[in-house]
């Protein structure tokens, strides 16, 4: 297991090459790279040179790409057709730069449908062709379990597994989204163990004082934080990942407003390194 980072906080601040140089110097081993127009890797550029420029940066720094990150939703924005076309390009770019994973989102719940029903009815027409393309290219698609999307809890995980049984479809497992909901993180890892392709390392800090005053239906009683500064039981989590056979990246997703970008990533790396 090794520690990487999601490049999103560096958007408009550093280029891919600059991020890679900084990350390698800080001791990271992998980058989860925001992909798409305006991202740190644009598939159109990758496909022009078959990934040569990106692979040179990786060779120069000794880093790997754990995933191309395309966190867009098929049922928002320009719709399923545009999403599918863009994802096809991201999958091709992933193959070109030598990564076997593309992280994305399963979609928002649709009007008149539960989250599970949205997954079962609306996701397959979009993701079945993408799964076939991913498998053809030797790439896997990993849905992040961001609670605001249709992938909120374990029943939603089950809906994905049943509606999209293809071996190229799995999860980018983020414990923070489960922790504040009161969902058993370790049991969740055990349940989806064969389909964890990528993981996010993000903590969540719960204010018991605010929770007791506001109740769980209101907001403001939890916030995302750097690993080691919140309520996720990282020792148990990493042991459970190891027990089920996961030996990939812990990709730090920095959404902690209390600490700067570089400082937060470095703090998270120091903490997680004590476990791996």
Secondary structure, 3 states (H helix, E strand, C coil): CEEEEEHHHHCCCCCHHHHHHHHHHHCCCEEEEEECCCCCECHHHHHHHCCHHHHHHHHHHCCEEEEEECCCCCCCCCCHHHHHHHHHHHHHHHHHHCCCEEEECCCCCCCCCCHHHHHHHHHHHHHHHHHHHHHHHCCEEEEECCCCCCCCCHHHHHHHHHHCCCCCEEEEEEHHHHHCCCCCHHHHHHHCHHHEEEEEECEEEECHHHHHHHCCCCCCCEEEECCCCCCCCHHHHHHHHHHCCCCCEEEECCCCCCCCHHHHHHHHHHHHHCCC
